[in-house]
Structures are given as structure tokens and as C-alpha cells.
């Protein structure tokens, strides 16, 4: 298992370096690159996959007119099904991933400070701008891996 994790992380880090050089982000935005590099090196194989599946959910399962609460439930179910696990496990993984700054909840994205807080249930989560940078740098390494 650790060899698999090391292989995926190594592939992701190599891809991040290559994409960083090709796009010149490595040289133009060194601090951001180093920050994302540090985060990736701390992520587990499962955390990388959760981020990947969140991105995949946004692409495949996006319904514009759906209520946020319904979409949040579908997001949790989608990820739980990918891992063949319970929603409670996915919730814990998402809470853990939030510490990295790669995920933002629906209420955190709202600009109106007076907006009603989500006090019932689990919120929909979105990839942060930093996670989108990360996705652009390592996506192909993740997709080419046998997940």
C-alpha cells in the first residue's frame, strides 16, 4: 500500500514540477508553487483521490437548478460510492481536507456576511482557487494512474 501511495505522490509531484516549468508558474509565482507543493507532499493517496472525485463530480454531476443541500448529499454519495464506504467516512475526510485550504464550504464562498448559515446537515464543498491550481498541475498524473 505504501508503495502505491508513494508512486501516486511521486507522479503527482513530478507532474506538478513539469507543468510548473512549462507554464512558468514555477518561476512567476514561486510562493504559491511552494505552498501547493508543501500541501501535496502532506496529502495522502486517499486525499488526492477525494479531491479528484470532487472535481469529477463537478464536471459530471453538475445540475444548475439543484438546491445546495441536495447537491451536497449527492456529492457525499458520489464520493462514498467511489470508495465503497459510508458517507460518515467521506464527511470526516472532507473535514480533514479543509485544513489544507483546498476545499471551501458553500457558506465560506458567500460574500454576503448576513447570509443564512447552513446549520442543518452537511454543506456542499467546492475546490478552492488553490485546489484548481493543483488540479491543473497534477490532473494528468492522477488520471493516468490506475485508481
VOGU-3710 file (C-alpha; in Angstrom, 3 decimals, decimal comma):
1> xxxxxxxxxx> 0,000/0,000/0,000  2,758/2,500/0,869  4,466/1,796/-2,472  1,215/2,659/-4,250  0,883/5,860/-2,229  4,490/6,812/-2,862  4,081/6,126/-6,598  0,997/8,324/-6,857  2,520/11,135/-4,808  5,774/10,929/-6,759
11> xxxxxxxxxx> 3,867/11,040/-10,061  1,824/13,990/-8,832  4,920/15,868/-7,665  6,774/15,176/-10,923  3,763/16,296/-12,965  3,432/19,385/-10,816  7,078/20,266/-11,451  6,812/19,652/-15,205  3,586/21,673/-15,518  5,059/24,382/-13,307
21> xxxxxxxxxx> 8,080/24,723/-15,599  6,000/24,541/-18,814  3,538/27,187/-17,636  6,302/29,246/-15,980  4,228/29,322/-12,769  7,200/27,780/-11,011  9,196/30,938/-11,719  6,437/33,579/-11,766  4,552/32,568/-8,625  7,193/30,794/-6,566
31> xxxxxxxxxx> 5,452/31,248/-3,214  2,171/29,769/-4,465  4,021/26,896/-6,128  5,936/26,107/-2,923  2,752/26,325/-0,881  0,897/23,890/-3,151  3,958/21,623/-3,291  4,020/21,503/0,509  0,313/20,666/0,629  0,641/17,896/-1,968
41> xxxxxxxxxx> 3,517/16,314/-0,114  1,326/16,208/3,022  -1,707/14,697/1,256  -2,407/11,001/1,452  -3,286/8,879/-1,563  -6,922/8,880/-0,423  -6,987/12,663/-0,020  -5,671/13,125/-3,557  -8,390/10,783/-4,804  -11,111/12,633/-2,833
51> xxxxxxxxxx> -10,043/15,883/-4,493  -10,036/14,181/-7,866  -13,541/12,772/-7,328  -14,810/16,178/-6,198  -13,520/17,632/-9,436  -15,069/14,741/-11,355  -18,405/15,266/-9,561  -18,422/18,944/-10,542  -17,887/18,031/-14,191  -20,200/15,009/-14,468
61> xxxxxxxxxx> -22,936/15,672/-11,932  -23,478/19,422/-12,041  -27,171/20,340/-12,136  -27,592/24,114/-12,235  -31,099/24,325/-10,734  -30,490/21,905/-7,881  -30,663/23,112/-4,268  -27,325/23,267/-2,488  -28,405/20,829/0,243  -29,458/18,234/-2,348
71> xxxxxxxxxx> -26,241/18,667/-4,279  -24,207/18,311/-1,057  -25,891/14,987/-0,344  -25,281/13,785/-3,904  -21,639/14,912/-3,649  -21,145/12,844/-0,490  -22,886/9,827/-2,035  -20,819/10,121/-5,215  -17,543/10,057/-3,287  -18,755/7,355/-0,881
81> xxxxxxxxxx> -19,681/5,150/-3,850  -16,270/5,691/-5,458  -14,610/4,411/-2,274  -17,319/1,871/-1,420  -17,655/3,377/2,044  -20,150/5,222/4,248  -20,998/8,913/3,972  -19,733/9,464/7,523  -16,239/8,461/6,403  -16,381/10,889/3,489
91> xxxxxxxxxx> -17,523/13,690/5,813  -14,503/13,056/8,029  -12,148/13,083/5,032  -13,626/16,368/3,798  -13,287/17,968/7,229  -9,659/16,834/7,279  -9,050/18,179/3,751  -10,491/21,577/4,673  -7,419/22,177/6,855  -5,326/22,379/3,693
101> xxxxxxxxxx> -7,295/25,258/2,193  -8,093/23,139/-0,853  -11,812/22,961/-0,048  -14,276/25,692/0,794  -17,809/25,152/2,031  -20,803/26,809/0,421  -21,147/29,337/3,264  -17,437/30,221/3,051  -17,922/31,162/-0,607  -20,788/33,512/0,106
111> xxxxxxxxxx> -19,803/37,157/0,021  -22,795/38,451/1,947  -21,916/38,312/5,636  -25,605/38,393/6,532  -26,414/35,260/4,556  -28,112/32,470/6,439  -25,643/29,949/7,748  -26,055/26,280/6,919  -26,949/24,954/10,338  -28,656/21,767/9,188
121> xxxxxxxxxx> -26,742/18,916/7,658  -23,526/18,956/5,713  -22,691/21,709/3,262  -21,716/21,444/-0,354  -17,956/21,853/-0,780  -16,074/23,421/-3,645  -12,489/23,294/-4,778  -10,677/26,467/-3,747  -8,617/28,505/-6,229  -5,514/26,802/-4,815
131> xxxxxxxxxx> -7,064/23,380/-5,474  -7,829/24,428/-9,039  -4,155/25,344/-9,499  -3,218/21,984/-8,060  -5,653/20,237/-10,403  -4,130/21,974/-13,409  -0,645/20,934/-12,348  -1,226/17,286/-11,412  -4,506/16,189/-13,014  -2,944/14,117/-15,762
141> xxxxxxx> -0,704/12,275/-13,316  -3,760/11,299/-11,312  -5,829/10,323/-14,355  -3,063/8,158/-15,767  -2,788/6,239/-12,517  -4,879/3,120/-12,048  -7,154/4,464/-9,346
//
